[in-house]
Amino acid sequence: MTALEIGGEALPQERKLVTEIPGPKSREIEERRKSAVAPGVGSSLPAYVVAAGGGILKDVDGNQIIDLGAGIAVTTAGNSNPRVVKAATEQLQSFTHTCFMVNPYEGYVEVAEALNRLTPGDHEKRSILLNSGAEAVENAVKIARVHTGRDAVVVFDHAYHGRTNLTMSMTAKATPYKAGFGPFAGEVYRAPMSYPYRDNDAAGTKVSGEEAAKRVITMIEKQIGAESVAAIVIEPIQGEGGFIVPAEGFLPALVEFAKEKGIVFVADEVQAGFARTGKMFASEWEDIVPDIITTAKGIAGGLPLSAVTGRAEIMDSVGPGRLGGTYGGNPVACAAALGAIASYEEDGLVENAAHIGEVVTDRLTKLQSKHPEVGDIRGRGAMIAAEFVQHDSIDPNPDLVKKIADYCAKNGVLVLTTGTFGNILRFLPPLTISDELLGDAFDVIEEAVAASVA
C-alpha cells in the first residue's frame, strides 16, 4: 500500500518532517485547547491531525508521522479503511440514529450475528452492543451477577478495564486512573497475575502457568470463597498493564476452575481482539472458550462501538429492558463494524498482524542485543511491547522510556508508553502498515534508544 485517498488528497506512505513537531499551527491550536478543553484529558503527542491512512498521520503543519499506536488499537483495520468509510457513508445517507431500543434496525442484528459467529466456541451465543470498552466490561459483570446470583468479581494485578466507577475499581493502576476518584465499587477482589518476566528469577526458577493459576485459585478459595464469585475477569493479554502475556497454562487452568465452580469466565478482549494478535481473538492462542467476551476498540474501524458476547443461557438471564443505552449499537457504528469485520476476514489482516509481529520482534531483539536496558520483549502479532529496565537490574526505567518516546515524537514516529511502572513501549501499528514504514520507524527507535542511554 503506497498511498490512500483521504478526503480527496493522496497520502503517501512516508515519514516527512516539514516543521518541528509539534509545529506552529499545532501549537496555536494547543493554546486554544487550554482555554476550551478540561486539562484532565491529555494527549500523547499534540500534533493536530488532518488526515490519516495506512501507517501515516498527517498533521496541520504538513508533517507525516508514522503511526505505531493506531488510536490505542482502535484503527486496527487501518485509518479510513475503504470498507469502513463506504459502509458508514452509505448508512449516514440513510439515517444517523433511531435508538435500537425504540426503533430497531438490521445493522445491529447483523453485527450481533457476526460476533456470535466469530468469537471462540461453537455454542449458542447472544450479543449486546454498547459504546465503549468500559461499558462492555461493566455490563458483563452485571450479566454475570444476575446469572449466578453472586456478587464477588475477581480481577488481576496490572489489569485495566476502564474509567467508570466499577471498571476503575477493577483497574489496578492508581495514577492516573483512580487517584482521587473514590470511593470505588465493592466486592471487587484482586488476584496475582502471571507475569513471566517478573515471576522468574535470575537463578532460573520459573513459575509455570499452572503454578501461577494455583496461587489465584488458593486466594479465591481462602479469601473470598468460590461460591461467592460471580465472575473472573481477565485480559488474555493485558493492555495498559504492559502487554503481559501470562505463562502457558495459566488461562486454561482458570477457565477449568471457573467451570467447576459455576463462575462466569470473562475475557476482556477490548484491546487484544479483532486480529490484533495474529488471531481474531487472543483467547484463541491457548484455545480457551470464555463464557463472556467483551470487545471494543478495533471493532468498528474508529467509530464508537463495543459489545458483550456470551453463552446464550448466561445472556438470556437478564430480562427485557434491563440492558442497553441510548447510543448503544448506533447504526453508523454498526455499518462501520460490518465494514471492518469484512476487512479482517477478506483482506488478510490477521496474517498481516502475524507478519508485523515477526518484523517488530526481530528489530527489538537486535536492539536488545546492543542495549541490556531492553529487559523483555513480549506480546503476540501486532501487539508487542519492550520493557525497559535499569542497566544492571530489572528495576523499571520509566525515565528512559519517556526520553525514547519524546525523541521518536520529535522525529516523526508516534510510539505509546504503558505499564504499571511506566517503563514499557508498546507497539500497536495499524495492520495496513507497510514493511518500509516499519523499517523506517525502527531506525528512528534505534537512534532514540542509543541517544537516550548515552
VEXNU-499241 format. One record per residue (C-alpha): residue in three letters; x, y, z. Coordinates in nm, 3 decimals, padded with zeros to 5 digits. Example, Ala and Ser with C-alpha at 12.3 -4.5 7.8 and 13.67 -1.06 7.14 Angstrom:
    aa        xx        yy        zz
   Ala    01.230   -00.450    00.780
   Ser    01.367   -00.106    00.714
***
This chain:
    aa        xx        yy        zz
   Met    00.000    00.000    00.000
   Thr    00.176    00.319   -00.115
   Ala   -00.098    00.579   -00.093
   Leu   -00.458    00.618    00.016
   Glu   -00.721    00.863   -00.092
   Ile   -00.819    01.054    00.221
   Gly   -01.073    01.327    00.164
   Gly   -00.960    01.354   -00.198
   Glu   -00.595    01.402   -00.103
   Ala   -00.328    01.145   -00.181
   Leu   -00.149    01.046    00.138
   Pro    00.190    00.898    00.050
   Gln    00.311    00.629    00.288
   Glu    00.629    00.801    00.401
   Arg    00.755    00.990    00.705
   Lys    00.800    01.359    00.631
   Leu    00.913    01.644    00.856
   Val    00.811    01.989    00.736
   Thr    00.840    02.167    01.070
   Glu    00.940    02.075    01.421
   Ile    00.682    01.852    01.595
   Pro    00.452    01.989    01.717
   Gly    00.466    02.262    01.456
   Pro    00.344    02.623    01.477
   Lys   -00.014    02.552    01.366
   Ser   -00.043    02.265    01.614
   Arg    00.095    02.486    01.890
   Glu   -00.160    02.752    01.805
   Ile   -00.446    02.503    01.834
   Glu   -00.294    02.373    02.156
   Glu   -00.317    02.722    02.305
   Arg   -00.686    02.738    02.209
   Arg   -00.735    02.398    02.365
   Lys   -00.604    02.518    02.701
   Ser   -00.894    02.761    02.735
   Ala   -01.157    02.526    02.589
   Val   -01.080    02.168    02.693
   Ala   -01.058    02.044    03.051
   Pro   -00.696    01.958    03.140
   Gly   -00.793    01.613    03.265
   Val   -00.797    01.498    02.902
   Gly   -00.436    01.458    02.790
   Ser   -00.269    01.380    02.457
   Ser    00.044    01.178    02.394
   Leu    00.155    01.393    02.102
   Pro   -00.015    01.733    02.047
   Ala    00.036    01.734    01.671
   Tyr   -00.315    01.801    01.541
   Val   -00.418    01.554    01.271
   Val   -00.595    01.647    00.946
   Ala   -00.564    01.317    00.757
   Ala   -00.467    00.958    00.829
   Gly   -00.440    00.633    00.640
   Gly   -00.223    00.325    00.613
   Gly    00.054    00.385    00.867
   Ile    00.064    00.765    00.840
   Leu   -00.083    01.054    01.040
   Lys   -00.066    01.394    00.867
   Asp   -00.080    01.700    01.091
   Val   -00.193    02.057    01.028
   Asp    00.166    02.165    00.960
   Gly    00.210    01.909    00.684
   Asn    00.424    01.668    00.886
   Gln    00.367    01.299    00.819
   Ile    00.411    01.088    01.129
   Ile    00.446    00.710    01.135
   Asp    00.162    00.571    01.343
   Leu    00.261    00.290    01.580
   Gly   -00.040    00.343    01.806
   Ala   -00.350    00.310    01.585
   Gly   -00.551    00.521    01.828
   Ile   -00.469    00.265    02.101
   Ala   -00.567   -00.028    01.877
   Val   -00.886    00.137    01.751
   Thr   -00.785    00.179    01.386
   Thr   -00.653   -00.176    01.365
   Ala   -00.809   -00.219    01.021
   Gly   -00.632    00.098    00.907
   Asn   -00.741    00.457    00.949
   Ser   -01.013    00.545    00.698
   Asn   -01.029    00.184    00.583
   Pro   -01.215    00.197    00.249
   Arg   -01.466   -00.070    00.353
   Val   -01.541    00.117    00.675
   Val   -01.573    00.454    00.503
   Lys   -01.803    00.318    00.233
   Ala   -02.033    00.136    00.476
   Ala   -02.053    00.425    00.721
   Thr   -02.113    00.681    00.444
   Glu   -02.400    00.480    00.298
   Gln   -02.559    00.449    00.640
   Leu   -02.516    00.822    00.710
   Gln   -02.710    00.895    00.395
   Ser   -02.998    00.676    00.514
   Phe   -03.032    00.773    00.882
   Thr   -02.797    00.852    01.167
   His   -02.991    00.724    01.468
   Thr   -03.320    00.591    01.596
   Cys   -03.212    00.422    01.921
   Phe   -03.230    00.046    01.885
   Met   -03.445    00.028    02.200
   Val   -03.710    00.242    02.025
   Asn   -03.693    00.159    01.654
   Pro   -03.459   -00.131    01.574
   Tyr   -03.263   -00.179    01.251
   Glu   -03.096   -00.472    01.079
   Gly   -02.739   -00.350    01.116
   Tyr   -02.742   -00.414    01.491
   Val   -02.865   -00.769    01.433
   Glu   -02.601   -00.828    01.163
   Val   -02.318   -00.719    01.394
   Ala   -02.451   -00.942    01.672
   Glu   -02.466   -01.235    01.428
   Ala   -02.109   -01.170    01.319
   Leu   -01.984   -01.156    01.679
   Asn   -02.167   -01.476    01.768
   Arg   -02.002   -01.645    01.471
   Leu   -01.650   -01.509    01.517
   Thr   -01.591   -01.531    01.891
   Pro   -01.440   -01.853    02.034
   Gly   -01.665   -02.156    02.083
   Asp   -01.940   -02.315    01.876
   His   -02.207   -02.291    02.146
   Glu   -02.520   -02.079    02.106
   Lys   -02.448   -01.713    02.182
   Arg   -02.612   -01.376    02.223
   Ser   -02.464   -01.027    02.194
   Ile   -02.547   -00.675    02.305
   Leu   -02.393   -00.359    02.158
   Leu   -02.274   -00.061    02.360
   Asn   -02.043    00.239    02.326
   Ser   -01.709    00.178    02.498
   Gly   -01.488   -00.094    02.637
   Ala   -01.560    00.014    02.994
   Glu   -01.933   -00.004    02.929
   Ala   -01.894   -00.353    02.785
   Val   -01.697   -00.475    03.088
   Glu   -01.946   -00.322    03.328
   Asn   -02.236   -00.491    03.152
   Ala   -02.051   -00.823    03.151
   Val   -02.027   -00.801    03.530
   Lys   -02.395   -00.710    03.559
   Ile   -02.492   -01.010    03.348
   Ala   -02.265   -01.247    03.542
   Arg   -02.410   -01.130    03.872
   Val   -02.768   -01.181    03.758
   His   -02.689   -01.523    03.610
   Thr   -02.507   -01.656    03.918
   Gly   -02.689   -01.469    04.193
   Arg   -02.345   -01.386    04.336
   Asp   -02.164   -01.057    04.395
   Ala   -01.786   -01.102    04.400
   Val   -01.570   -01.020    04.098
   Val   -01.207   -01.135    04.069
   Val   -00.963   -00.924    03.869
   Phe   -00.583   -00.918    03.844
   Asp   -00.269   -00.724    03.918
   His   -00.180   -00.484    03.633
   Ala   -00.534   -00.502    03.494
   Tyr   -00.703   -00.220    03.310
   His   -01.078   -00.236    03.247
   Gly   -01.194    00.124    03.210
   Arg   -01.275    00.458    03.374
   Thr   -01.630    00.416    03.506
   Asn   -01.666    00.368    03.881
   Leu   -01.694   -00.011    03.863
   Thr   -01.423   -00.053    03.599
   Met   -01.192    00.184    03.789
   Ser   -01.243   -00.049    04.083
   Met   -01.137   -00.336    03.859
   Thr   -00.835   -00.145    03.723
   Ala   -00.508   -00.190    03.912
   Lys   -00.310    00.128    03.846
   Ala   -00.385    00.420    04.077
   Thr   -00.238    00.713    03.884
   Pro   -00.373    00.842    03.653
   Tyr   -00.681    00.623    03.652
   Lys   -00.804    00.603    04.011
   Ala   -00.632    00.854    04.238
   Gly   -00.887    01.087    04.397
   Phe   -01.189    00.936    04.223
   Gly   -01.313    00.707    04.502
   Pro   -01.490    00.561    04.684
   Phe   -01.499    00.267    04.448
   Ala   -01.741   -00.018    04.392
   Gly   -01.735   -00.304    04.639
   Glu   -01.696   -00.680    04.602
   Val   -01.401   -00.649    04.365
   Tyr   -01.101   -00.865    04.460
   Arg   -00.753   -00.853    04.306
   Ala   -00.553   -01.169    04.236
   Pro   -00.187   -01.210    04.136
   Met   -00.126   -01.209    03.762
   Ser    00.106   -01.447    03.583
   Tyr    00.390   -01.213    03.477
   Pro    00.669   -01.438    03.345
   Tyr    00.938   -01.170    03.325
   Arg    00.894   -01.074    03.690
   Asp    00.782   -01.412    03.824
   Asn    01.104   -01.580    03.717
   Asp    01.431   -01.501    03.895
   Ala    01.794   -01.481    03.788
   Ala    01.869   -01.821    03.941
   Gly    01.650   -01.983    03.680
   Thr    01.346   -02.051    03.895
   Lys    01.034   -02.029    03.682
   Val    00.671   -02.006    03.785
   Ser    00.466   -02.215    03.544
   Gly    00.123   -02.112    03.425
   Glu   -00.033   -02.388    03.630
   Glu    00.155   -02.278    03.943
   Ala    00.054   -01.916    03.888
   Ala   -00.308   -02.027    03.845
   Lys   -00.286   -02.225    04.169
   Arg   -00.192   -01.904    04.353
   Val   -00.508   -01.742    04.219
   Ile   -00.730   -02.039    04.299
   Thr   -00.597   -02.061    04.655
   Met   -00.656   -01.691    04.703
   Ile   -01.015   -01.722    04.577
   Glu   -01.093   -02.025    04.790
   Lys   -00.936   -01.892    05.109
   Gln   -01.006   -01.520    05.092
   Ile   -01.334   -01.493    04.902
   Gly   -01.499   -01.833    04.870
   Ala   -01.558   -01.968    04.522
   Glu   -01.930   -01.996    04.593
   Ser   -01.942   -01.614    04.626
   Val   -01.770   -01.534    04.297
   Ala   -01.986   -01.422    04.006
   Ala   -01.706   -01.365    03.756
   Ile   -01.336   -01.391    03.690
   Val   -01.249   -01.105    03.453
   Ile   -00.912   -01.106    03.277
   Glu   -00.741   -00.968    02.969
   Pro   -00.585   -01.266    02.785
   Ile   -00.302   -01.025    02.707
   Gln   -00.302   -00.730    02.942
   Gly   -00.310   -00.392    02.770
   Glu   -00.238   -00.091    02.989
   Gly   -00.061   -00.319    03.237
   Gly    00.219   -00.371    02.986
   Phe    00.118   -00.629    02.723
   Ile    00.174   -00.904    02.977
   Val    00.128   -01.248    02.822
   Pro    00.060   -01.497    03.102
   Ala    00.262   -01.817    03.117
   Glu    00.124   -02.102    02.911
   Gly   -00.136   -02.296    03.104
   Phe   -00.246   -02.008    03.327
   Leu   -00.563   -01.918    03.139
   Pro   -00.680   -02.277    03.072
   Ala   -00.642   -02.362    03.441
   Leu   -00.855   -02.064    03.541
   Val   -01.117   -02.149    03.281
   Glu   -01.139   -02.504    03.417
   Phe   -01.165   -02.380    03.776
   Ala   -01.440   -02.134    03.681
   Lys   -01.633   -02.406    03.504
   Glu   -01.610   -02.639    03.807
   Lys   -01.729   -02.369    04.047
   Gly   -02.006   -02.216    03.836
   Ile   -01.812   -01.889    03.792
   Val   -01.857   -01.687    03.472
   Phe   -01.519   -01.653    03.297
   Val   -01.500   -01.316    03.119
   Ala   -01.227   -01.244    02.865
   Asp   -01.173   -00.870    02.824
   Glu   -01.054   -00.851    02.462
   Val   -01.116   -00.480    02.424
   Gln   -00.754   -00.413    02.322
   Ala   -00.639   -00.758    02.206
   Gly   -00.942   -00.856    01.999
   Phe   -01.009   -00.830    01.625
   Ala   -00.696   -00.962    01.453
   Arg   -00.459   -00.758    01.668
   Thr   -00.260   -01.058    01.797
   Gly   -00.241   -01.259    01.475
   Lys   -00.563   -01.444    01.555
   Met   -00.910   -01.298    01.551
   Phe   -00.915   -01.310    01.933
   Ala   -00.628   -01.352    02.178
   Ser   -00.819   -01.626    02.361
   Glu   -00.756   -01.850    02.061
   Trp   -00.382   -01.870    02.137
   Glu   -00.450   -02.121    02.414
   Asp   -00.783   -02.245    02.279
   Ile   -00.978   -02.111    02.574
   Val   -01.351   -02.052    02.532
   Pro   -01.473   -01.769    02.755
   Asp   -01.828   -01.769    02.886
   Ile   -01.841   -01.398    02.800
   Ile   -01.610   -01.191    02.582
   Thr   -01.602   -00.811    02.574
   Thr   -01.488   -00.624    02.264
   Ala   -01.446   -00.263    02.152
   Lys   -01.157   -00.059    02.002
   Gly   -01.086   -00.240    01.672
   Ile   -01.446   -00.349    01.625
   Ala   -01.565   -00.057    01.410
   Gly   -01.264    00.099    01.240
   Gly   -01.263    00.413    01.454
   Leu   -01.629    00.465    01.533
   Pro   -01.752    00.419    01.893
   Leu   -01.887    00.069    01.945
   Ser   -01.843   -00.212    02.193
   Ala   -02.004   -00.546    02.260
   Val   -02.069   -00.819    02.512
   Thr   -02.098   -01.166    02.359
   Gly   -02.169   -01.471    02.570
   Arg   -02.329   -01.808    02.615
   Ala   -02.700   -01.788    02.538
   Glu   -02.804   -01.926    02.877
   Ile   -02.599   -01.658    03.054
   Met   -02.702   -01.367    02.835
   Asp   -03.068   -01.474    02.847
   Ser   -03.062   -01.448    03.228
   Val   -03.126   -01.075    03.207
   Gly   -03.481   -00.983    03.117
   Pro   -03.605   -00.727    02.859
   Gly   -03.534   -00.360    02.925
   Arg   -03.253   -00.421    03.174
   Leu   -02.963   -00.373    02.931
   Gly   -02.897   -00.111    02.668
   Gly   -02.834    00.261    02.627
   Thr   -02.941    00.547    02.405
   Tyr   -02.645    00.528    02.168
   Gly   -02.556    00.161    02.204
   Gly   -02.521   -00.002    01.863
   Asn   -02.563    00.325    01.673
   Pro   -02.648    00.241    01.310
   Val   -02.347    00.424    01.162
   Ala   -02.112    00.248    01.403
   Cys   -02.277   -00.085    01.318
   Ala   -02.225   -00.025    00.947
   Ala   -01.862    00.064    01.014
   Ala   -01.821   -00.255    01.216
   Leu   -01.952   -00.467    00.931
   Gly   -01.702   -00.298    00.702
   Ala   -01.416   -00.355    00.946
   Ile   -01.511   -00.719    01.001
   Ala   -01.520   -00.776    00.624
   Ser   -01.171   -00.629    00.603
   Tyr   -01.041   -00.854    00.882
   Glu   -01.186   -01.161    00.714
   Glu   -01.123   -01.081    00.348
   Asp   -00.816   -00.855    00.329
   Gly   -00.561   -01.074    00.506
   Leu   -00.533   -00.857    00.816
   Val   -00.494   -01.149    01.057
   Glu   -00.196   -01.266    00.853
   Asn   -00.066   -00.908    00.837
   Ala   -00.071   -00.891    01.217
   Ala    00.140   -01.205    01.243
   His    00.389   -01.067    00.991
   Ile    00.412   -00.732    01.168
   Gly    00.482   -00.917    01.493
   Glu    00.773   -01.101    01.332
   Val    00.922   -00.779    01.195
   Val    00.884   -00.585    01.520
   Thr    01.014   -00.869    01.737
   Asp    01.317   -00.915    01.512
   Arg    01.406   -00.545    01.532
   Leu    01.357   -00.535    01.909
   Thr    01.565   -00.850    01.958
   Lys    01.853   -00.691    01.767
   Leu    01.811   -00.377    01.977
   Gln    01.817   -00.586    02.296
   Ser    02.147   -00.744    02.193
   Lys    02.304   -00.396    02.195
   His    02.126   -00.249    02.496
   Pro    02.062   -00.456    02.811
   Glu    01.814   -00.186    02.914
   Val    01.569   -00.370    02.686
   Gly    01.482   -00.619    02.957
   Asp    01.193   -00.806    02.800
   Ile    01.021   -00.836    02.463
   Arg    00.675   -00.985    02.463
   Gly    00.335   -00.992    02.300
   Arg    00.167   -01.155    02.005
   Gly    00.110   -01.043    01.648
   Ala    00.092   -00.666    01.614
   Met    00.063   -00.623    01.991
   Ile    00.427   -00.618    02.102
   Ala    00.598   -00.447    02.396
   Ala    00.951   -00.379    02.510
   Glu    01.004   -00.345    02.886
   Phe    01.293   -00.114    02.976
   Val    01.493   -00.162    03.294
   Gln    01.797   -00.022    03.467
   His    02.131   -00.121    03.314
   Asp    02.230   -00.358    03.596
   Ser    01.894   -00.489    03.723
   Ile    01.531   -00.549    03.628
   Asp    01.420   -00.239    03.818
   Pro    01.182   -00.037    03.598
   Asn    01.328    00.251    03.396
   Pro    01.040    00.488    03.315
   Asp    01.268    00.788    03.264
   Leu    01.444    00.613    02.977
   Val    01.112    00.523    02.814
   Lys    00.996    00.885    02.829
   Lys    01.319    01.002    02.665
   Ile    01.280    00.745    02.387
   Ala    00.917    00.836    02.323
   Asp    00.997    01.207    02.316
   Tyr    01.286    01.154    02.072
   Cys    01.063    00.948    01.844
   Ala    00.784    01.207    01.851
   Lys    01.021    01.487    01.753
   Asn    01.143    01.274    01.463
   Gly    00.803    01.177    01.327
   Val    00.731    00.842    01.491
   Leu    00.441    00.800    01.732
   Val    00.504    00.537    01.999
   Leu    00.294    00.478    02.309
   Thr    00.414    00.413    02.661
   Thr    00.235    00.192    02.909
   Gly    00.277   -00.040    03.207
   Thr    00.210   -00.026    03.578
   Phe    00.561    00.114    03.623
   Gly    00.553    00.335    03.312
   Asn    00.857    00.159    03.170
   Ile    00.717   -00.005    02.859
   Leu    00.698    00.093    02.494
   Arg    00.403   -00.069    02.324
   Phe    00.367   -00.116    01.952
   Leu    00.016   -00.122    01.804
   Pro    00.055   -00.027    01.438
   Pro   -00.244   -00.044    01.205
   Leu   -00.246   -00.376    01.025
   Thr   -00.222   -00.195    00.692
   Ile    00.124   -00.051    00.766
   Ser    00.398   -00.132    00.513
   Asp    00.730   -00.302    00.584
   Glu    00.904    00.012    00.459
   Leu    00.733    00.231    00.717
   Leu    00.800   -00.020    00.993
   Gly    01.166   -00.029    00.896
   Asp    01.191    00.350    00.894
   Ala    01.015    00.373    01.230
   Phe    01.251    00.127    01.393
   Asp    01.553    00.303    01.252
   Val    01.432    00.608    01.446
   Ile    01.362    00.397    01.755
   Glu    01.714    00.256    01.745
   Glu    01.852    00.612    01.722
   Ala    01.627    00.712    02.013
   Val    01.749    00.430    02.236
   Ala    02.114    00.495    02.154
   Ala    02.076    00.867    02.223
   Ser    01.876    00.812    02.543
   Val    02.103    00.556    02.711
   Ala    02.420    00.752    02.632
***
